[in-house]
């Protein structure tokens, strides 16, 4: 792929006004986040460690936290999204650990999580194969 055809944002987190716009825009999809969270929660046991990769504003993680006794961590490459998701969770009364980090170099020990969730972000990872490692 030539440099001209590459996405300039690939691997870069959405920051600033773009992340805030995305937060506002995706709020209209809360029914979808609730539905996805219900489907996942039905398959998890109490106390499961869950990682959401690229949670953005944290809507899925927040909805999942409302449904059970799960230890939820969110890892996002965007500092702005980590701030937004942390505030969204605080406002919702959900205890979720949102962290800044790269899916290709996760700061977690192997087998730290019982379930890993990622939706609509994989296509933007700069090193997708490493994210599977």
Long-range contacts (C-beta under 8 A, 24 or more apart in sequence): 7-124, 9-124, 10-124, 10-125, 10-126, 11-77, 11-102, 11-124, 11-125, 11-126, 11-127, 12-77, 12-126, 13-76, 13-77, 13-78, 13-79, 13-80, 13-81, 14-56, 14-78, 14-80, 14-81, 15-78, 15-79, 15-80, 16-80, 19-56, 19-57, 19-78, 19-80, 19-81, 19-84, 20-80, 20-84, 22-56, 22-57, 23-56, 23-57, 23-84, 23-88, 26-56, 26-57, 26-59, 27-57, 27-59, 29-59, 30-59, 30-63, 33-59, 33-60, 33-62, 33-63, 34-63, 36-60, 36-63, 36-119, 37-63, 37-64, 37-66, 37-67, 38-67, 40-64, 40-115, 40-117, 41-67, 41-68, 41-70, 43-115, 44-68, 44-70, 44-114, 44-115, 45-114, 46-70, 47-71, 48-114, 48-115, 49-73, 49-112, 49-113, 49-114, 49-115, 50-113, 50-114, 50-115, 50-116, 50-117, 51-75, 51-108, 51-112, 51-113, 51-115, 51-116, 51-117, 52-116, 52-117, 52-118, 53-103, 53-116, 53-117, 53-118, 53-121, 53-131, 54-103, 54-118, 54-121, 54-122, 54-124, 55-81, 55-85, 55-98, 56-81, 56-84, 56-85, 56-121, 57-81, 57-84, 57-85, 57-88, 58-84, 58-85, 58-86, 58-88, 58-89, 58-96, 58-98, 59-88, 60-117, 60-119, 61-85, 61-89, 61-94, 61-96, 61-98, 62-88, 62-89, 62-92, 62-94, 62-96, 65-89, 65-92, 65-94, 65-95, 65-96, 66-92, 66-94, 72-96, 72-97, 73-97, 73-98, 73-99, 73-108, 73-113, 74-98, 74-99, 75-99, 75-100, 75-101, 75-103, 75-106, 75-107, 76-100, 76-101, 77-101, 77-102, 77-103, 103-131, 104-128, 104-130, 104-131, 105-130, 106-131
